[in-house]
Amino acid sequence: MTQPTAEHVGVLLRQARADKGWTQGQLAAELGTSQSAIARMEQGKQNLSLKMIQRLEAIVGHSIVNVGRPQMTHLRVEGGRTLSGAVDVNSSKNAGVALLCASLINRGTTTLRRLARIEEVNRIVEVLTSIGVECTWLNANDLQIRRPAVLDLASMDVEAARRTRSVIMLLGPLLDEADVYRLPYAGGCDLGTRTVQPHMQALRQFGLSVEAKSGFYSVQAPPSDSDDRSFVLSERGDTVTENAIMAAAHRPGTTIIRNASPNYMVQDLCFYLQMLGVEIDGVGTTTLKITGRPSIDVDIEYFPSEDPIEAMSLITAGIVTNSEVTIRRVPIEFMEIELATLEQMGQQLEISGEYFARNGRTRLVDVTTKPSELRAPEDKIHPMPFPGLNIDNLPFFAVIAANASGQTMIHDWVYENRAIYLTELNKLGAQVQLLDPHRIYVNGPTRWRAAEVGCPPALRPAACLLLAMLAARGVSELRNIYVIERGYEDLAERLNTIGAKIEYFQD
């Protein structure tokens, strides 16, 4: 950015701050930066990254400066640095997208506070906006949502919908929105065949008919009824459970869902619906009893709870760099197995007393990593449905195991292809042996080395590569990071606050 452009941005920024009646300190808090940085911006003396410009535009409400936005953004990482300090865990990506979908049930105004501003959220917001929902960013992370009386489903943004797997979760809240409509096939990570049949099996219990053909799900709404119903989910999946909950929430009668996921995003969804007046018993268990409300019109604000997957990502950063780092606001209920596994591997951790998240329900702690000598666990590491080790936290143990002495088996039984992507760690010096599409051996300890690596098309393995680069002496490049931005808000910049040296660049 040239100096005249920086000065121009400074003028616009001063005006926008004056219009909102904010101090420099208040604006700094909204942008996640310092008051001195705001002062430099307003004087035209601060270099602005593309990320910062996008944040400014969200607050101002219009385009600030016409900058080129190439399709691909990359990261340059100067590794081998010791990290220190503290960093907060952001709100949950998976809870955020569920709450966005659930907002369609409410005829009143939903305000989601501190919503993760990530690409997955952006895509769902684009889909909602395209069908007539008013989505207004009040600041960088607070989103106000109000739906119209009738949604324009025929105008749905197909491109945005195909770039997210979460679009499948619209089936529950849209259960009887229209007699017939279409949803584009879900996209997202390339993790092999993830069948939608469990969703269909669950929603058929409400009479919904879905036929997949020609790139779309053709949906026929069920006839209205006030029946009680009870069924067992064939798969204890998070999104399947959420779809069933949202369908039950706005149908009269009582629904009992057995073999339901009690995971973190499901609990957040239940807390939100309870605030809307939906009766839900059994939150946090595998049996949910839901008494729906066919008409919901409530003005509500809700704070999604913190993300245990991001918490694990940040904890991993401290471990692989052998650093003392404090990760604040860790949702301990959804991290207990992960932390116990780390301690069995010799990782020293300090864990604070518990306190509540802003939603008043989720229990949080602060976790401090200590420099430690790691050893391979005696048994394999594998995920299980909650309260087991989280499926999305499993890949981080490949990076951690690479720092441990001995051989670790990691068994990713859920996804056909994800274990394959973890072999990309070998480009950075790891010794990862692929046994089959679901299992790898990781041999350590690793002498990490810098390299240029392209992001695999899967969120968590891509994040693992970034974390491994923190430990690799020299300068590494991670190419085309869109998949990371689907699931993390400003991960690189937040790692920089605890001593990493990562910069964005574009070709």
Buried (B, 14 or more C-beta within 10 A) or exposed (E): BEEEBBEBBBEBBBEBBEEEEBEBEBBBBBBBBEBEBBBBBBEBEBEBBBBBBBBBBBBBEEEBBEEEEEEEBBBBBBBBBEBEEEBBBBBBBBBBBBBBBBBBBBEBBBBBBBBBBBBBBBBBBBBBBBBBBEBEBBBBBBBBBBBEEEBEBEEBBBEBBBBBBBBBBBBBBBBBBBEEBBBBBBBBBBBBEBEBEBBBBBBEBBBBEBEEEEEBBBBEBBEEEEEEBEBBBEBBBBBBBBBBBBBBBBBBBBBBBEBBBBBBBBBBBBBBBBBBBBEBBBBBEBBBBBBBBEEBEBEBEBBBBBBBBBBBBBBBBBBBBBBBBBBBBBBBBBBEBBBEBBEEBBBBBEBBEEEEBBBEBBBBBBBBBBEBEBBBBEEEBBBBBBEEBBBBBBBBBBBBBBBBEBEBBBBBEBBBBBBBBBBBBBBBBBBBEBEEBBBBBBBBBBEBBBBEBBBBBBBBBBBBBBBBBBBBEEBBBBEBBBBBBBBBBBBBBBBBBBBBBBEBEEE
